[in-house]
Amino acid sequence: MPVSAMEIPPQMPTNILVLDAGHGAPKIATENLTVFYGDKPALHDINLDIEPNRVTALIGPSGCGKSTFIRCLNRMNDVVQGCRIEGKVTLDGDNIYAIGQDAVHLRTRVGMVFQKPNPFPKSIYDNVAYGPTIHGMYENSDQRDAIVLRSLDRAGLLDEVKDRLRAPGTSLSGGQQQRLCIARAIAVEPEVILMDEPCSALDPIATARIEELITELKEHYTIVIVTHSMQQAARLSNKTAYFHLGRLVEKGDTETVFSDPQDERTRDYVTGRIG
């Protein structure tokens, strides 16, 4: 999408670089998305399509707007005092910020997994059952049991916890807690899963398990992941978007973004010259 010449240094290209043509209608699309905290802009005119059943990685230096962007996709920024949003975010073509849109319902369609595992102070079972309960997704305990077990299985955790479902979620290891949070997110049958640095607090073994899980989950869900790890983005994602100082600089096929970036800022970041 065009970016005016005043918005970036004159020696840089004056367009956001798009390195492939995409695949059909996007699951989520942002149009001229701009976010302010008070009077200070944190994101500037972001135009980005998120394709269905793909993993899209958001990369860029700390403070470049990745987390702000991902929180716009399920209206988590609504709870941030002084946050103001301009532009449009659509889910299956519908503007999620339009008057009358239900943010609570939106978050059942667009789930989120945070940087630090945050299980509720409840049992493993009750963590997963929480969302389906408050949204009235079952009629009896057998249906509730089926949702919990299916979600734990899909999150790759069932075999490890099936004999202690009534144990506190906080009794699990860090990697297990993060998979519990993923099970909790998918229990309400979302269409999109947002992940904000989901492995940054985990050891390498737990990180590898989460990465395997993400690869499996994209068969059923559209996934957007914020990561500081270039290796993780390269391993996991189909698409990559590079953010710099609140602007979207380059987007496209992950392999192309990493092997043949067209913007100098992207090249400097993926080669480690800036970070």
C-alpha positions as a LaTeX table, in Angstrom:
\begin{tabular}{lrrr}
\hline
Residue & $x$ (\AA) & $y$ (\AA) & $z$ (\AA) \\
\hline
Met1 & 0.00 & 0.00 & 0.00 \\
Pro2 & 1.29 & 3.52 & $-0.72$ \\
Val3 & 3.01 & 5.47 & 1.99 \\
Ser4 & 3.58 & 9.15 & 1.39 \\
Ala5 & 7.13 & 10.32 & 0.83 \\
Met6 & 6.93 & 12.50 & 3.96 \\
Glu7 & 6.40 & 9.48 & 6.19 \\
Ile8 & 9.71 & 7.72 & 5.55 \\
Pro9 & 13.26 & 8.88 & 4.78 \\
Pro10 & 13.60 & 9.97 & 1.13 \\
Gln11 & 16.31 & 7.41 & 0.39 \\
Met12 & 13.90 & 4.56 & 1.22 \\
Pro13 & 11.28 & 3.19 & $-1.19$ \\
Thr14 & 7.99 & 5.07 & $-0.94$ \\
Asn15 & 5.83 & 1.95 & $-0.94$ \\
Ile16 & 5.28 & $-0.80$ & 1.57 \\
Leu17 & 6.77 & $-3.76$ & $-0.20$ \\
Val18 & 4.53 & $-6.70$ & $-1.00$ \\
Leu19 & 6.50 & $-9.76$ & $-2.01$ \\
Asp20 & 3.69 & $-12.00$ & $-3.21$ \\
Ala21 & 0.15 & $-11.81$ & $-4.55$ \\
Gly22 & $-1.66$ & $-13.61$ & $-1.72$ \\
His23 & $-4.26$ & $-16.37$ & $-1.81$ \\
Gly24 & $-7.87$ & $-15.26$ & $-2.10$ \\
Ala25 & $-9.95$ & $-13.34$ & 0.43 \\
Pro26 & $-8.22$ & $-12.50$ & 3.71 \\
Lys27 & $-9.55$ & $-13.72$ & 7.04 \\
Ile28 & $-8.59$ & $-10.41$ & 8.65 \\
Ala29 & $-7.71$ & $-7.18$ & 6.88 \\
Thr30 & $-6.65$ & $-3.80$ & 8.19 \\
Glu31 & $-7.14$ & $-0.64$ & 6.19 \\
Asn32 & $-5.25$ & 2.53 & 7.13 \\
Leu33 & $-5.16$ & 1.36 & 10.75 \\
Thr34 & $-3.72$ & 4.09 & 12.97 \\
Val35 & $-3.53$ & 3.86 & 16.75 \\
Phe36 & $-2.96$ & 6.68 & 19.24 \\
Tyr37 & $-2.08$ & 6.51 & 22.92 \\
Gly38 & $-3.20$ & 9.94 & 23.99 \\
Asp39 & $-1.86$ & 12.27 & 21.30 \\
Lys40 & 1.05 & 10.01 & 20.40 \\
Pro41 & 0.63 & 7.73 & 17.38 \\
Ala42 & 1.84 & 4.17 & 17.92 \\
Leu43 & 0.82 & 2.80 & 14.50 \\
His44 & 0.58 & 4.65 & 11.20 \\
Asp45 & $-1.73$ & 3.61 & 8.33 \\
Ile46 & $-1.26$ & $-0.15$ & 8.54 \\
Asn47 & $-2.66$ & $-2.08$ & 5.58 \\
Leu48 & $-2.22$ & $-5.81$ & 6.07 \\
Asp49 & $-4.17$ & $-8.90$ & 5.01 \\
Ile50 & $-4.08$ & $-12.03$ & 7.18 \\
Glu51 & $-4.75$ & $-15.13$ & 5.11 \\
Pro52 & $-6.89$ & $-18.00$ & 6.44 \\
Asn53 & $-5.22$ & $-21.17$ & 7.76 \\
Arg54 & $-1.77$ & $-19.64$ & 7.56 \\
Val55 & 0.70 & $-18.57$ & 10.22 \\
Thr56 & 1.55 & $-14.88$ & 9.86 \\
Ala57 & 4.58 & $-13.67$ & 11.82 \\
Leu58 & 4.94 & $-10.06$ & 12.91 \\
Ile59 & 8.59 & $-9.11$ & 13.37 \\
Gly60 & 10.48 & $-5.94$ & 14.17 \\
Pro61 & 12.47 & $-4.19$ & 16.91 \\
Ser62 & 11.04 & $-3.69$ & 20.40 \\
Gly63 & 8.55 & $-0.84$ & 20.51 \\
Cys64 & 7.78 & $-0.93$ & 16.79 \\
Gly65 & 4.04 & $-1.56$ & 17.27 \\
Lys66 & 3.70 & $-5.34$ & 16.84 \\
Ser67 & 1.85 & $-5.94$ & 20.10 \\
Thr68 & $-0.29$ & $-2.83$ & 19.63 \\
Phe69 & $-1.26$ & $-4.14$ & 16.20 \\
Ile70 & $-2.15$ & $-7.65$ & 17.34 \\
Arg71 & $-4.29$ & $-6.25$ & 20.19 \\
Cys72 & $-6.32$ & $-4.31$ & 17.64 \\
Leu73 & $-7.40$ & $-7.54$ & 15.97 \\
Asn74 & $-9.66$ & $-8.58$ & 18.88 \\
Arg75 & $-10.20$ & $-5.12$ & 20.38 \\
Met76 & $-8.02$ & $-5.70$ & 23.42 \\
Asn77 & $-6.94$ & $-2.07$ & 23.13 \\
Asp78 & $-10.50$ & $-1.09$ & 24.05 \\
Val79 & $-9.54$ & $-1.51$ & 27.70 \\
Val80 & $-6.46$ & 0.75 & 27.43 \\
Gln81 & $-7.25$ & 4.23 & 28.70 \\
Gly82 & $-6.47$ & 6.95 & 26.19 \\
Cys83 & $-6.18$ & 4.56 & 23.25 \\
Arg84 & $-7.84$ & 5.78 & 20.06 \\
Ile85 & $-8.12$ & 3.82 & 16.82 \\
Glu86 & $-8.68$ & 5.11 & 13.30 \\
Gly87 & $-9.09$ & 3.12 & 10.11 \\
Lys88 & $-10.74$ & $-0.26$ & 9.71 \\
Val89 & $-10.21$ & $-3.86$ & 10.83 \\
Thr90 & $-12.39$ & $-6.46$ & 9.13 \\
Leu91 & $-13.03$ & $-10.10$ & 10.01 \\
Asp92 & $-14.52$ & $-11.97$ & 7.05 \\
Gly93 & $-15.30$ & $-8.57$ & 5.56 \\
Asp94 & $-17.16$ & $-7.15$ & 8.59 \\
Asn95 & $-15.70$ & $-4.12$ & 10.37 \\
Ile96 & $-15.08$ & $-5.22$ & 13.97 \\
Tyr97 & $-15.08$ & $-1.58$ & 15.14 \\
Ala98 & $-18.44$ & $-0.73$ & 13.59 \\
Ile99 & $-21.16$ & 0.57 & 15.89 \\
Gly100 & $-23.09$ & $-2.32$ & 17.44 \\
Gln101 & $-20.31$ & $-4.89$ & 17.14 \\
Asp102 & $-20.04$ & $-7.02$ & 20.29 \\
Ala103 & $-16.43$ & $-7.11$ & 21.50 \\
Val104 & $-17.11$ & $-10.07$ & 23.81 \\
His105 & $-18.47$ & $-12.15$ & 20.95 \\
Leu106 & $-15.55$ & $-11.04$ & 18.78 \\
Arg107 & $-13.11$ & $-12.48$ & 21.32 \\
Thr108 & $-14.72$ & $-15.89$ & 21.03 \\
Arg109 & $-13.92$ & $-15.74$ & 17.31 \\
Val110 & $-10.46$ & $-14.25$ & 17.77 \\
Gly111 & $-8.70$ & $-15.81$ & 20.76 \\
Met112 & $-5.44$ & $-14.67$ & 22.30 \\
Val113 & $-2.44$ & $-16.29$ & 23.98 \\
Phe114 & $-0.15$ & $-13.95$ & 25.87 \\
Gln115 & 3.60 & $-13.76$ & 26.38 \\
Lys116 & 3.53 & $-15.14$ & 29.91 \\
Pro117 & 1.38 & $-18.20$ & 30.66 \\
Asn118 & $-1.59$ & $-16.99$ & 32.68 \\
Pro119 & $-3.78$ & $-19.91$ & 33.79 \\
Phe120 & $-6.70$ & $-18.98$ & 36.00 \\
Pro121 & $-6.44$ & $-19.94$ & 39.70 \\
Lys122 & $-8.67$ & $-22.92$ & 38.95 \\
Ser123 & $-8.23$ & $-26.57$ & 38.11 \\
Ile124 & $-6.91$ & $-27.68$ & 34.72 \\
Tyr125 & $-10.43$ & $-28.80$ & 33.84 \\
Asp126 & $-12.07$ & $-25.54$ & 34.94 \\
Asn127 & $-9.53$ & $-23.43$ & 33.05 \\
Val128 & $-10.60$ & $-25.05$ & 29.79 \\
Ala129 & $-14.31$ & $-25.18$ & 30.67 \\
Tyr130 & $-14.44$ & $-21.50$ & 31.67 \\
Gly131 & $-15.12$ & $-20.00$ & 28.23 \\
Pro132 & $-17.64$ & $-22.60$ & 27.07 \\
Thr133 & $-19.46$ & $-22.15$ & 30.40 \\
Ile134 & $-19.82$ & $-18.38$ & 30.25 \\
His135 & $-20.86$ & $-18.55$ & 26.59 \\
Gly136 & $-23.40$ & $-21.34$ & 27.14 \\
Met137 & $-21.78$ & $-23.71$ & 24.67 \\
Tyr138 & $-23.04$ & $-26.97$ & 26.19 \\
Glu139 & $-26.29$ & $-28.37$ & 27.56 \\
Asn140 & $-24.98$ & $-30.97$ & 29.98 \\
Ser141 & $-21.85$ & $-32.20$ & 31.73 \\
Asp142 & $-21.13$ & $-34.81$ & 29.07 \\
Gln143 & $-20.94$ & $-32.12$ & 26.40 \\
Arg144 & $-18.76$ & $-30.00$ & 28.69 \\
Asp145 & $-16.43$ & $-32.96$ & 29.28 \\
Ala146 & $-16.17$ & $-33.52$ & 25.54 \\
Ile147 & $-15.21$ & $-29.88$ & 24.92 \\
Val148 & $-12.54$ & $-29.95$ & 27.63 \\
Leu149 & $-11.00$ & $-33.22$ & 26.50 \\
Arg150 & $-11.06$ & $-32.27$ & 22.83 \\
Ser151 & $-9.42$ & $-28.92$ & 23.56 \\
Leu152 & $-6.70$ & $-30.44$ & 25.73 \\
Asp153 & $-6.07$ & $-33.06$ & 23.07 \\
Arg154 & $-5.86$ & $-30.48$ & 20.30 \\
Ala155 & $-3.42$ & $-28.46$ & 22.44 \\
Gly156 & $-1.23$ & $-31.56$ & 22.82 \\
Leu157 & $-1.70$ & $-31.69$ & 26.59 \\
Leu158 & $-4.31$ & $-34.37$ & 27.25 \\
Asp159 & $-1.95$ & $-37.33$ & 27.61 \\
Glu160 & 0.07 & $-35.43$ & 30.20 \\
Val161 & $-2.82$ & $-34.28$ & 32.40 \\
Lys162 & $-5.68$ & $-36.75$ & 31.88 \\
Asp163 & $-5.15$ & $-38.29$ & 35.33 \\
Arg164 & $-5.07$ & $-34.97$ & 37.19 \\
Leu165 & $-7.67$ & $-32.74$ & 35.60 \\
Arg166 & $-8.70$ & $-31.43$ & 39.02 \\
Ala167 & $-5.16$ & $-30.31$ & 39.88 \\
Pro168 & $-4.51$ & $-26.55$ & 39.80 \\
Gly169 & $-3.50$ & $-25.20$ & 36.41 \\
Thr170 & $-0.68$ & $-23.37$ & 38.15 \\
Ser171 & 0.83 & $-26.73$ & 39.18 \\
Leu172 & 1.91 & $-27.41$ & 35.62 \\
Ser173 & 5.32 & $-26.55$ & 34.15 \\
Gly174 & 5.70 & $-23.32$ & 32.18 \\
Gly175 & 5.39 & $-25.03$ & 28.82 \\
Gln176 & 2.39 & $-27.03$ & 29.98 \\
Gln177 & 0.76 & $-23.87$ & 31.34 \\
Gln178 & 1.16 & $-22.21$ & 27.95 \\
Arg179 & $-0.43$ & $-25.21$ & 26.23 \\
Leu180 & $-3.22$ & $-25.04$ & 28.83 \\
Cys181 & $-3.77$ & $-21.40$ & 27.85 \\
Ile182 & $-3.92$ & $-22.48$ & 24.20 \\
Ala183 & $-6.46$ & $-25.18$ & 25.11 \\
Arg184 & $-8.47$ & $-22.56$ & 26.99 \\
Ala185 & $-8.39$ & $-20.28$ & 23.93 \\
Ile186 & $-9.51$ & $-22.94$ & 21.46 \\
Ala187 & $-12.25$ & $-24.33$ & 23.74 \\
Val188 & $-14.63$ & $-21.60$ & 22.52 \\
Glu189 & $-13.94$ & $-22.65$ & 18.90 \\
Pro190 & $-12.29$ & $-19.44$ & 17.66 \\
Glu191 & $-11.48$ & $-18.89$ & 14.02 \\
Val192 & $-8.28$ & $-16.94$ & 14.68 \\
Ile193 & $-5.62$ & $-17.33$ & 17.38 \\
Leu194 & $-3.39$ & $-14.39$ & 18.22 \\
Met195 & $-0.10$ & $-15.19$ & 19.96 \\
Asp196 & 2.01 & $-12.43$ & 21.49 \\
Glu197 & 5.53 & $-13.82$ & 22.08 \\
Pro198 & 4.09 & $-17.16$ & 23.28 \\
Cys199 & 7.49 & $-18.81$ & 23.78 \\
Ser200 & 9.58 & $-15.99$ & 25.22 \\
Ala201 & 9.21 & $-17.25$ & 28.81 \\
Leu202 & 9.83 & $-20.91$ & 27.93 \\
Asp203 & 12.88 & $-23.16$ & 27.77 \\
Pro204 & 14.02 & $-24.60$ & 24.40 \\
Ile205 & 12.24 & $-27.95$ & 24.87 \\
Ala206 & 8.92 & $-26.30$ & 25.77 \\
Thr207 & 9.40 & $-23.84$ & 22.89 \\
Ala208 & 9.87 & $-26.70$ & 20.43 \\
Arg209 & 6.63 & $-28.32$ & 21.64 \\
Ile210 & 4.68 & $-25.07$ & 21.25 \\
Glu211 & 6.11 & $-24.61$ & 17.76 \\
Glu212 & 5.03 & $-28.12$ & 16.78 \\
Leu213 & 1.59 & $-27.34$ & 18.15 \\
Ile214 & 1.30 & $-24.10$ & 16.16 \\
Thr215 & 2.16 & $-25.97$ & 12.97 \\
Glu216 & $-0.59$ & $-28.49$ & 13.73 \\
Leu217 & $-3.16$ & $-25.84$ & 14.71 \\
Lys218 & $-2.98$ & $-23.90$ & 11.46 \\
Glu219 & $-4.92$ & $-26.75$ & 9.85 \\
His220 & $-7.92$ & $-25.53$ & 11.85 \\
Tyr221 & $-7.17$ & $-21.90$ & 12.68 \\
Thr222 & $-5.71$ & $-18.71$ & 11.28 \\
Ile223 & $-2.72$ & $-17.81$ & 13.45 \\
Val224 & $-0.94$ & $-14.50$ & 13.97 \\
Ile225 & 2.24 & $-14.61$ & 16.04 \\
Val226 & 4.42 & $-11.79$ & 17.35 \\
Thr227 & 8.01 & $-12.95$ & 17.79 \\
His228 & 11.45 & $-11.46$ & 18.33 \\
Ser229 & 13.06 & $-14.70$ & 17.13 \\
Met230 & 13.99 & $-14.61$ & 13.48 \\
Gln231 & 14.57 & $-18.36$ & 13.56 \\
Gln232 & 11.12 & $-18.96$ & 15.00 \\
Ala233 & 9.44 & $-16.76$ & 12.39 \\
Ala234 & 11.34 & $-18.55$ & 9.62 \\
Arg235 & 10.44 & $-22.00$ & 10.97 \\
Leu236 & 6.79 & $-21.41$ & 11.71 \\
Ser237 & 5.26 & $-18.83$ & 9.46 \\
Asn238 & 3.95 & $-18.79$ & 5.93 \\
Lys239 & 3.77 & $-15.00$ & 5.82 \\
Thr240 & 5.88 & $-12.34$ & 7.51 \\
Ala241 & 5.27 & $-8.65$ & 8.11 \\
Tyr242 & 8.11 & $-6.37$ & 9.23 \\
Phe243 & 7.24 & $-3.37$ & 11.42 \\
His244 & 9.55 & $-0.43$ & 12.10 \\
Leu245 & 8.76 & 2.65 & 14.21 \\
Gly246 & 5.01 & 2.02 & 14.02 \\
Arg247 & 4.97 & 1.48 & 10.27 \\
Leu248 & 4.54 & $-1.62$ & 8.15 \\
Val249 & 7.65 & $-1.72$ & 5.97 \\
Glu250 & 7.49 & $-5.03$ & 4.16 \\
Lys251 & 5.17 & $-8.04$ & 3.93 \\
Gly252 & 5.05 & $-11.24$ & 1.95 \\
Asp253 & 6.07 & $-14.88$ & 1.80 \\
Thr254 & 8.31 & $-15.65$ & 4.77 \\
Glu255 & 10.98 & $-17.27$ & 2.63 \\
Thr256 & 11.14 & $-14.22$ & 0.37 \\
Val257 & 11.15 & $-11.69$ & 3.22 \\
Phe258 & 14.09 & $-13.48$ & 4.83 \\
Ser259 & 16.07 & $-14.49$ & 1.75 \\
Asp260 & 15.49 & $-11.49$ & $-0.49$ \\
Pro261 & 14.15 & $-8.49$ & 1.46 \\
Gln262 & 13.61 & $-5.48$ & $-0.74$ \\
Asp263 & 13.71 & $-2.71$ & 1.86 \\
Glu264 & 16.98 & $-1.73$ & 3.49 \\
Arg265 & 15.38 & $-1.62$ & 6.94 \\
Thr266 & 14.08 & $-5.17$ & 6.60 \\
Arg267 & 17.45 & $-6.38$ & 5.36 \\
Asp268 & 19.25 & $-4.76$ & 8.30 \\
Tyr269 & 16.85 & $-6.38$ & 10.76 \\
Val270 & 16.81 & $-9.93$ & 9.41 \\
Thr271 & 20.61 & $-9.92$ & 9.06 \\
Gly272 & 21.08 & $-8.70$ & 12.62 \\
Arg273 & 22.44 & $-5.25$ & 11.88 \\
Ile274 & 19.63 & $-3.68$ & 13.90 \\
Gly275 & 17.47 & $-5.24$ & 16.60 \\
\hline
\end{tabular}
